[in-house]
Amino acid sequence: MNEETIKKNLGIIPEFYFDLISRIPAGIFLFVMVLLEFKCLPSLEGDWYLKIEVGFSFLILLSLLCIGQCLGIFLSVVGKHIARIFFTSNVWKKYAENDKELIFNFIDYQKIKSIDKEKFSEWKDNEYQKIYRESHDLIKDKNEKAMLLLPKLSAESSLCNNISASIFLSLIIHFIHRALYSSMNYLSWNYYVWVVVVFLFVVWIAKERYDRLIKSHISFLRNILNVVETHPKRRIVKYYRTI
């Protein structure tokens, strides 16, 4: 197996890991919550589940994985919006502002003409996200360690985002279901308080994972662009040279 094949395989594994970790569990979680809401889960009374054949068990597992992946793709869209409302824009903007010269150097290196450095204070979320996407691709291409670490950190943060989206959508489905059927009673207020607490806790974990992701991202980018800087409490001196 030559070096090029190994690098290509290393690129496939993190992408598979991302789907397996970030999308499928969150999708299965939402699917089970919907089944619980509509009382569609089979009863565990009796021993019927012990008589299920291996082939049928494999089919059930495969179906769950497919459903989880499909719902996970949808949840990733909702999860990104939730994360953007709570933290992603602010976290990435904070790191970009603290290391502005590094970001400018990257723009010059990539020759990104659609982003005006002179209007840095007026940048919108789209500009920051464009820089993140392009620098993310550059880092993974130039650093094999980043190719493995960044997808892992991204998957962990995305998993929390998608779980928060699952909780949010489960609650919405719950309220709609009970609103359409007036004969159904709402649950105790304690239940809703706990759901909100769990939701906020998951969002907090997602923020912590995303913060670590961006720290690693900036560190790899600095290394790739050969940036050297002195102690941050002293006068900062930065040197740039072409890769």
NORRA-V457986 format. One record per pair of residues at least 24 apart in sequence whose ideal C-beta (glycine too) atoms are under 8 Angstrom apart, sorted by the first residue. I is the first residue (numbers start at 1). J is the second residue. D is the distance in Angstrom with one decimal. If there is no record, write none. Layout:
i=I j=J d=D
i=I j=J d=D
This chain:
i=7 j=144 d=7.2
i=10 j=144 d=6.7
i=10 j=147 d=5.8
i=10 j=148 d=6.8
i=11 j=140 d=7.8
i=11 j=147 d=6.3
i=13 j=148 d=7.8
i=14 j=147 d=6.4
i=14 j=148 d=5.9
i=14 j=150 d=7.9
i=14 j=151 d=3.5
i=14 j=152 d=6.9
i=15 j=151 d=6.7
i=17 j=151 d=6.3
i=17 j=152 d=6.7
i=17 j=155 d=6.0
i=18 j=151 d=5.2
i=18 j=154 d=6.7
i=18 j=155 d=4.5
i=18 j=158 d=7.2
i=19 j=69 d=6.6
i=19 j=72 d=7.4
i=21 j=155 d=4.3
i=21 j=156 d=7.1
i=21 j=159 d=5.6
i=22 j=72 d=7.1
i=22 j=76 d=7.2
i=22 j=154 d=7.7
i=22 j=155 d=4.4
i=22 j=156 d=7.7
i=22 j=158 d=3.8
i=22 j=159 d=4.5
i=22 j=162 d=6.0
i=23 j=68 d=7.0
i=23 j=69 d=5.8
i=23 j=72 d=2.7
i=23 j=73 d=6.4
i=23 j=75 d=7.1
i=23 j=76 d=6.2
i=23 j=158 d=7.7
i=23 j=162 d=6.4
i=24 j=65 d=6.0
i=24 j=68 d=3.9
i=24 j=69 d=5.5
i=24 j=72 d=5.6
i=25 j=68 d=6.9
i=25 j=72 d=7.9
i=25 j=159 d=6.6
i=25 j=163 d=7.6
i=26 j=68 d=7.6
i=26 j=71 d=7.5
i=26 j=72 d=5.5
i=26 j=75 d=5.1
i=26 j=79 d=7.6
i=26 j=159 d=6.4
i=26 j=162 d=3.4
i=26 j=163 d=5.1
i=26 j=165 d=7.1
i=26 j=166 d=5.1
i=27 j=67 d=6.4
i=27 j=68 d=3.5
i=27 j=69 d=6.2
i=27 j=70 d=6.7
i=27 j=71 d=3.4
i=27 j=72 d=3.7
i=27 j=73 d=7.9
i=27 j=74 d=7.9
i=27 j=75 d=6.2
i=27 j=162 d=7.7
i=27 j=166 d=7.8
i=28 j=64 d=5.7
i=28 j=67 d=7.0
i=28 j=68 d=4.0
i=28 j=71 d=7.7
i=29 j=163 d=6.5
i=29 j=166 d=4.8
i=30 j=71 d=5.4
i=30 j=75 d=6.5
i=30 j=166 d=4.2
i=30 j=169 d=6.2
i=30 j=170 d=6.3
i=31 j=64 d=7.5
i=31 j=67 d=5.4
i=31 j=68 d=6.8
i=31 j=71 d=6.0
i=33 j=166 d=6.8
i=33 j=170 d=4.1
i=33 j=173 d=7.8
i=34 j=170 d=7.2
i=34 j=173 d=6.2
i=37 j=170 d=7.2
i=37 j=173 d=6.0
i=37 j=174 d=5.7
i=37 j=177 d=5.9
i=38 j=177 d=7.2
i=72 j=162 d=6.2
i=75 j=162 d=4.3
i=75 j=165 d=4.5
i=75 j=166 d=6.0
i=75 j=169 d=7.5
i=76 j=158 d=6.5
i=76 j=161 d=7.4
i=76 j=162 d=5.8
i=76 j=165 d=7.9
i=78 j=162 d=8.0
i=78 j=165 d=4.0
i=78 j=168 d=7.2
i=78 j=169 d=6.7
i=79 j=158 d=6.8
i=79 j=161 d=3.4
i=79 j=162 d=4.5
i=79 j=164 d=6.3
i=79 j=165 d=4.0
i=80 j=161 d=6.6
i=82 j=161 d=6.4
i=82 j=164 d=5.5
i=82 j=165 d=5.8
i=82 j=168 d=6.7
i=82 j=203 d=7.1
i=83 j=157 d=7.8
i=83 j=161 d=4.7
i=83 j=164 d=7.8
i=83 j=203 d=7.6
i=83 j=206 d=6.1
i=83 j=207 d=8.0
i=83 j=210 d=7.1
i=84 j=125 d=7.2
i=86 j=203 d=5.3
i=86 j=206 d=7.9
i=86 j=207 d=6.8
i=87 j=203 d=7.5
i=87 j=206 d=7.4
i=87 j=207 d=4.3
i=87 j=210 d=6.5
i=88 j=210 d=6.1
i=89 j=125 d=5.1
i=89 j=128 d=7.0
i=91 j=207 d=7.0
i=91 j=210 d=5.8
i=91 j=211 d=5.6
i=91 j=214 d=5.8
i=92 j=128 d=5.4
i=92 j=129 d=7.8
i=92 j=132 d=6.0
i=92 j=214 d=5.9
i=93 j=128 d=5.9
i=95 j=214 d=5.1
i=95 j=215 d=7.5
i=95 j=218 d=5.6
i=96 j=128 d=6.1
i=96 j=131 d=7.2
i=99 j=218 d=6.0
i=99 j=222 d=7.6
i=101 j=238 d=5.5
i=102 j=218 d=7.2
i=102 j=221 d=6.6
i=102 j=222 d=5.9
i=102 j=225 d=6.8
i=102 j=227 d=5.6
i=102 j=238 d=7.7
i=103 j=131 d=6.3
i=105 j=225 d=5.6
i=105 j=227 d=7.0
i=105 j=240 d=5.1
i=106 j=131 d=6.9
i=106 j=135 d=5.7
i=106 j=138 d=7.8
i=106 j=221 d=6.5
i=106 j=225 d=6.4
i=107 j=131 d=7.2
i=109 j=225 d=6.5
i=109 j=242 d=7.7
i=109 j=243 d=7.4
i=110 j=134 d=5.8
i=110 j=135 d=7.9
i=110 j=138 d=7.1
i=132 j=217 d=7.5
i=135 j=217 d=7.1
i=135 j=221 d=5.5
i=136 j=217 d=6.8
i=138 j=221 d=7.7
i=138 j=224 d=6.8
i=139 j=217 d=6.7
i=139 j=220 d=4.6
i=139 j=221 d=5.9
i=139 j=224 d=6.2
i=142 j=224 d=4.9
i=142 j=243 d=7.8
i=143 j=220 d=5.6
i=143 j=223 d=7.3
i=143 j=224 d=6.4
i=145 j=220 d=7.9
i=146 j=216 d=7.7
i=146 j=220 d=4.6
i=149 j=216 d=6.2
i=150 j=213 d=6.9
i=150 j=216 d=6.5
i=150 j=217 d=6.6
i=150 j=220 d=7.4
i=153 j=209 d=6.5
i=153 j=212 d=6.0
i=153 j=213 d=4.1
i=153 j=216 d=6.2
i=154 j=213 d=5.8
i=156 j=209 d=4.7
i=157 j=206 d=5.4
i=157 j=209 d=3.9
i=157 j=210 d=4.4
i=157 j=213 d=5.6
i=160 j=202 d=5.3
i=160 j=203 d=7.3
i=160 j=205 d=4.9
i=160 j=206 d=3.4
i=160 j=209 d=6.2
i=161 j=206 d=5.1
i=163 j=202 d=5.2
i=164 j=199 d=5.8
i=164 j=202 d=4.6
i=164 j=203 d=5.2
i=164 j=206 d=6.5
i=167 j=195 d=6.4
i=167 j=198 d=6.4
i=167 j=199 d=4.8
i=167 j=202 d=6.8
i=168 j=199 d=6.6
i=171 j=195 d=5.9
